[in-house]
Amino acid sequence: MATSHVLYYRPMCPFCRKVLTYMESKGIELELKDLTNDEEARAELERVGGKAQVPCLFIDGKPMYESDDIIAYLAKTFA
């Protein structure tokens, strides 16, 4: 069974840009949820993750925060 990945982000967040730039450079495509105008996604992030901090990568529904941790996970998982 495939692992599900969803990245919650805000386009103007420098840490989110760092993760998105890395993904683009490696050709990694994940489901993206932009919190800028998506109150439902923001509420979901806060409900499941406990906070509205971005970037947040949900891996099978479990939140991972911190851009460096997310990039390290992506490098290992999508190598």
C-alpha positions as CSV (number, residue, x, y, z in Angstrom):
1,M,0.0,0.0,0.0
2,A,1.4,3.4,-1.0
3,T,2.2,6.0,1.7
4,S,0.0,9.1,1.4
5,H,1.7,12.5,1.5
6,V,0.1,16.0,1.8
7,L,2.1,19.2,2.2
8,Y,0.4,22.1,3.9
9,Y,2.1,25.4,3.0
10,R,1.8,29.2,2.5
11,P,3.4,30.6,-0.7
12,M,5.0,33.6,1.1
13,C,6.6,31.5,3.9
14,P,10.4,31.2,3.3
15,F,10.5,27.8,4.9
16,C,7.7,26.6,2.7
17,R,9.5,28.0,-0.4
18,K,12.6,26.1,0.6
19,V,10.7,22.8,0.7
20,L,8.8,23.6,-2.6
21,T,12.0,24.6,-4.3
22,Y,13.6,21.3,-3.2
23,M,10.6,19.3,-4.5
24,E,10.7,21.1,-7.8
25,S,14.4,20.5,-8.2
26,K,14.0,16.7,-7.6
27,G,10.7,16.3,-9.6
28,I,8.8,15.4,-6.5
29,E,5.0,15.9,-6.8
30,L,2.8,15.7,-3.7
31,E,-0.7,16.8,-2.9
32,L,-0.4,20.4,-1.8
33,K,-2.7,22.4,0.4
34,D,-2.2,26.2,0.3
35,L,-3.5,27.7,3.6
36,T,-3.7,31.2,2.2
37,N,-7.4,31.0,1.2
38,D,-8.3,27.5,2.4
39,E,-9.9,27.8,5.8
40,E,-10.9,24.1,5.7
41,A,-7.3,23.0,5.2
42,R,-6.1,25.3,7.9
43,A,-8.7,23.9,10.3
44,E,-7.7,20.4,9.4
45,L,-4.0,21.1,9.9
46,E,-4.7,22.6,13.3
47,R,-7.1,19.8,14.3
48,V,-4.8,17.0,13.3
49,G,-1.4,18.6,13.9
50,G,-2.3,20.6,16.9
51,K,-1.0,23.9,15.4
52,A,-1.3,25.8,12.2
53,Q,2.5,25.9,11.6
54,V,3.8,25.5,8.0
55,P,5.3,23.8,6.3
56,C,3.8,20.6,7.5
57,L,4.0,17.3,5.7
58,F,1.4,14.8,6.6
59,I,2.7,11.3,6.1
60,D,-0.2,8.8,6.3
61,G,-2.0,11.4,8.4
62,K,0.8,12.1,10.8
63,P,2.3,15.6,10.8
64,M,6.0,16.4,10.3
65,Y,7.1,20.0,10.8
66,E,10.4,21.8,10.1
67,S,11.6,22.4,6.6
68,D,15.0,20.6,7.1
69,D,13.3,17.5,8.5
70,I,10.8,17.5,5.6
71,I,13.6,17.8,3.1
72,A,15.6,15.1,4.7
73,Y,12.5,12.8,4.7
74,L,11.8,13.6,1.0
75,A,15.5,13.0,0.1
76,K,15.4,9.6,1.7
77,T,11.9,8.5,0.6
78,F,12.1,9.8,-3.1
79,A,15.8,9.1,-3.8
